Amino acid sequence: MMELLGKKFINEKEASQRYDYSPYWFRKQRLNKKEPKFVKSAGTGKIYYPVDETDKWFRDKMEMQI
């Protein structure tokens, strides 16, 4: 986990562990231009997910399935 401008971000591997979805699922979501939101590092090309927004997205997704 890293913090930037007071906001916490996790990389794809950490996201897959935290939300119990495979890294492939996250890549597929990005390729299909679907949520959850992410940022791509201009220097390295690495993908990061904002923890607060991603938590909220998964929470909302789970509520819709109930």
PyMOL CGO cylinders between C-alpha atoms (Angstrom):
from pymol import cmd
from pymol.cgo import CYLINDER

trace = [
    CYLINDER, 0.00, 0.00, 0.00, 1.21, 3.48, -0.78, 0.3, 1, 1, 1, 1, 1, 1,
    CYLINDER, 1.21, 3.48, -0.78, -0.03, 6.91, 0.14, 0.3, 1, 1, 1, 1, 1, 1,
    CYLINDER, -0.03, 6.91, 0.14, -0.10, 9.85, -2.23, 0.3, 1, 1, 1, 1, 1, 1,
    CYLINDER, -0.10, 9.85, -2.23, -1.57, 13.26, -1.42, 0.3, 1, 1, 1, 1, 1, 1,
    CYLINDER, -1.57, 13.26, -1.42, -3.26, 11.81, 1.64, 0.3, 1, 1, 1, 1, 1, 1,
    CYLINDER, -3.26, 11.81, 1.64, -4.97, 9.02, -0.31, 0.3, 1, 1, 1, 1, 1, 1,
    CYLINDER, -4.97, 9.02, -0.31, -4.12, 5.32, 0.01, 0.3, 1, 1, 1, 1, 1, 1,
    CYLINDER, -4.12, 5.32, 0.01, -3.56, 3.18, -3.08, 0.3, 1, 1, 1, 1, 1, 1,
    CYLINDER, -3.56, 3.18, -3.08, -2.96, -0.54, -3.60, 0.3, 1, 1, 1, 1, 1, 1,
    CYLINDER, -2.96, -0.54, -3.60, -1.43, -2.29, -6.58, 0.3, 1, 1, 1, 1, 1, 1,
    CYLINDER, -1.43, -2.29, -6.58, -3.15, -4.99, -8.61, 0.3, 1, 1, 1, 1, 1, 1,
    CYLINDER, -3.15, -4.99, -8.61, -1.72, -7.87, -6.57, 0.3, 1, 1, 1, 1, 1, 1,
    CYLINDER, -1.72, -7.87, -6.57, -2.81, -6.28, -3.29, 0.3, 1, 1, 1, 1, 1, 1,
    CYLINDER, -2.81, -6.28, -3.29, -6.26, -5.56, -4.76, 0.3, 1, 1, 1, 1, 1, 1,
    CYLINDER, -6.26, -5.56, -4.76, -6.70, -9.16, -5.87, 0.3, 1, 1, 1, 1, 1, 1,
    CYLINDER, -6.70, -9.16, -5.87, -5.82, -10.38, -2.38, 0.3, 1, 1, 1, 1, 1, 1,
    CYLINDER, -5.82, -10.38, -2.38, -7.96, -7.78, -0.60, 0.3, 1, 1, 1, 1, 1, 1,
    CYLINDER, -7.96, -7.78, -0.60, -11.11, -8.35, -2.66, 0.3, 1, 1, 1, 1, 1, 1,
    CYLINDER, -11.11, -8.35, -2.66, -10.58, -12.03, -3.50, 0.3, 1, 1, 1, 1, 1, 1,
    CYLINDER, -10.58, -12.03, -3.50, -10.67, -11.53, -7.27, 0.3, 1, 1, 1, 1, 1, 1,
    CYLINDER, -10.67, -11.53, -7.27, -7.89, -12.66, -9.57, 0.3, 1, 1, 1, 1, 1, 1,
    CYLINDER, -7.89, -12.66, -9.57, -5.44, -10.21, -11.16, 0.3, 1, 1, 1, 1, 1, 1,
    CYLINDER, -5.44, -10.21, -11.16, -6.88, -11.40, -14.49, 0.3, 1, 1, 1, 1, 1, 1,
    CYLINDER, -6.88, -11.40, -14.49, -10.35, -10.17, -13.42, 0.3, 1, 1, 1, 1, 1, 1,
    CYLINDER, -10.35, -10.17, -13.42, -8.94, -6.71, -12.66, 0.3, 1, 1, 1, 1, 1, 1,
    CYLINDER, -8.94, -6.71, -12.66, -7.14, -6.60, -16.03, 0.3, 1, 1, 1, 1, 1, 1,
    CYLINDER, -7.14, -6.60, -16.03, -10.31, -7.66, -17.85, 0.3, 1, 1, 1, 1, 1, 1,
    CYLINDER, -10.31, -7.66, -17.85, -12.29, -4.91, -16.09, 0.3, 1, 1, 1, 1, 1, 1,
    CYLINDER, -12.29, -4.91, -16.09, -9.74, -2.31, -17.19, 0.3, 1, 1, 1, 1, 1, 1,
    CYLINDER, -9.74, -2.31, -17.19, -9.65, -3.55, -20.78, 0.3, 1, 1, 1, 1, 1, 1,
    CYLINDER, -9.65, -3.55, -20.78, -13.46, -3.40, -20.93, 0.3, 1, 1, 1, 1, 1, 1,
    CYLINDER, -13.46, -3.40, -20.93, -13.34, 0.11, -19.41, 0.3, 1, 1, 1, 1, 1, 1,
    CYLINDER, -13.34, 0.11, -19.41, -15.40, -0.95, -16.40, 0.3, 1, 1, 1, 1, 1, 1,
    CYLINDER, -15.40, -0.95, -16.40, -15.10, -0.11, -12.73, 0.3, 1, 1, 1, 1, 1, 1,
    CYLINDER, -15.10, -0.11, -12.73, -13.42, -0.15, -10.26, 0.3, 1, 1, 1, 1, 1, 1,
    CYLINDER, -13.42, -0.15, -10.26, -11.52, 3.07, -10.90, 0.3, 1, 1, 1, 1, 1, 1,
    CYLINDER, -11.52, 3.07, -10.90, -7.75, 2.94, -11.15, 0.3, 1, 1, 1, 1, 1, 1,
    CYLINDER, -7.75, 2.94, -11.15, -4.80, 5.15, -11.90, 0.3, 1, 1, 1, 1, 1, 1,
    CYLINDER, -4.80, 5.15, -11.90, -1.82, 4.31, -14.08, 0.3, 1, 1, 1, 1, 1, 1,
    CYLINDER, -1.82, 4.31, -14.08, 1.61, 5.60, -13.16, 0.3, 1, 1, 1, 1, 1, 1,
    CYLINDER, 1.61, 5.60, -13.16, 2.97, 7.70, -16.02, 0.3, 1, 1, 1, 1, 1, 1,
    CYLINDER, 2.97, 7.70, -16.02, 6.56, 6.77, -15.21, 0.3, 1, 1, 1, 1, 1, 1,
    CYLINDER, 6.56, 6.77, -15.21, 6.25, 3.02, -14.71, 0.3, 1, 1, 1, 1, 1, 1,
    CYLINDER, 6.25, 3.02, -14.71, 2.89, 2.11, -16.21, 0.3, 1, 1, 1, 1, 1, 1,
    CYLINDER, 2.89, 2.11, -16.21, 1.93, 0.33, -12.99, 0.3, 1, 1, 1, 1, 1, 1,
    CYLINDER, 1.93, 0.33, -12.99, -1.74, 0.22, -11.99, 0.3, 1, 1, 1, 1, 1, 1,
    CYLINDER, -1.74, 0.22, -11.99, -3.00, 1.41, -8.61, 0.3, 1, 1, 1, 1, 1, 1,
    CYLINDER, -3.00, 1.41, -8.61, -6.47, 1.33, -7.08, 0.3, 1, 1, 1, 1, 1, 1,
    CYLINDER, -6.47, 1.33, -7.08, -7.62, 4.00, -4.59, 0.3, 1, 1, 1, 1, 1, 1,
    CYLINDER, -7.62, 4.00, -4.59, -8.54, 2.02, -1.47, 0.3, 1, 1, 1, 1, 1, 1,
    CYLINDER, -8.54, 2.02, -1.47, -11.50, 4.14, -0.31, 0.3, 1, 1, 1, 1, 1, 1,
    CYLINDER, -11.50, 4.14, -0.31, -13.17, 4.27, -3.73, 0.3, 1, 1, 1, 1, 1, 1,
    CYLINDER, -13.17, 4.27, -3.73, -12.51, 0.60, -4.48, 0.3, 1, 1, 1, 1, 1, 1,
    CYLINDER, -12.51, 0.60, -4.48, -13.86, -0.48, -1.06, 0.3, 1, 1, 1, 1, 1, 1,
    CYLINDER, -13.86, -0.48, -1.06, -17.00, 1.55, -1.74, 0.3, 1, 1, 1, 1, 1, 1,
    CYLINDER, -17.00, 1.55, -1.74, -17.39, 0.10, -5.24, 0.3, 1, 1, 1, 1, 1, 1,
    CYLINDER, -17.39, 0.10, -5.24, -17.16, -3.50, -3.98, 0.3, 1, 1, 1, 1, 1, 1,
    CYLINDER, -17.16, -3.50, -3.98, -19.49, -2.72, -1.05, 0.3, 1, 1, 1, 1, 1, 1,
    CYLINDER, -19.49, -2.72, -1.05, -22.08, -1.26, -3.46, 0.3, 1, 1, 1, 1, 1, 1,
    CYLINDER, -22.08, -1.26, -3.46, -21.65, -4.23, -5.80, 0.3, 1, 1, 1, 1, 1, 1,
    CYLINDER, -21.65, -4.23, -5.80, -22.32, -6.66, -2.95, 0.3, 1, 1, 1, 1, 1, 1,
    CYLINDER, -22.32, -6.66, -2.95, -25.45, -4.74, -1.86, 0.3, 1, 1, 1, 1, 1, 1,
    CYLINDER, -25.45, -4.74, -1.86, -26.84, -4.99, -5.38, 0.3, 1, 1, 1, 1, 1, 1,
    CYLINDER, -26.84, -4.99, -5.38, -26.44, -8.78, -5.33, 0.3, 1, 1, 1, 1, 1, 1,
    CYLINDER, -26.44, -8.78, -5.33, -28.36, -9.24, -2.07, 0.3, 1, 1, 1, 1, 1, 1,
]
cmd.load_cgo(trace, "trace")
